[in-house]
Amino acid sequence: MAKKEERAAFTLGKEWEVKNVRALEFGTFFTLELPGLALYNLRVVPAGKKNYDSFIGMPEDLGKDNKYYKRFFLRLSDEDTEAVLDEVARILDAQEKKVARGRK
């Protein structure tokens, strides 16, 4: 396999927070908050059959030509992407435990 091309990436730093995590039947969505900036409706795209890891999908709009176009694009480092996805998973796990406790 060819070496992965190095690309510039935004560095999250220490002041970020995952909020509003929603697991819906058609995907998991969340908000990523940074100082002075909130990125809504980010999506967890699970690892696929085409040999790629899970990643963060950006919000898209359907154009008049029936093609989807990203509203914006944010490239994070692999480490930051993994940290955000881990935090989303931690929040989902806490939500599931809370629901399970409510059912007892």
C-alpha positions, 0 to 999 in steps of 0.5 A, a space after each residue: 500500500 502506498 504511503 499516506 500523503 502528509 496533509 496539513 491538519 487543524 490541531 484541536 489543542 486542549 480546549 474542545 468539547 463534544 456535545 449533543 451526541 445523538 445516536 439515530 437509526 441512520 447514524 451518530 451525530 454530534 457537535 464539536 465545540 472549540 473556543 469561539 466556534 461550534 461545528 454542528 451535525 458532525 457525523 461518525 462514519 464507521 469503518 468500512 469494507 474498503 479498508 478505511 478507519 472510522 472518521 468524522 463526516 462533515 455536514 452536507 446539503 443536497 444540491 439541485 443536481 442531486 449531488 451532496 456538497 459539504 458545508 465546510 471541511 475540517 481536517 484533523 490529525 489522526 490523533 485528534 480524530 481518534 480522541 474525538 471519536 473516543 469521546 463520542 463513544 464514551 458519551 454514547 456509553 454513558 447515555 446507554 447506561 443511564 437509559 438502562 438504569 432507568 429501565 430497572 
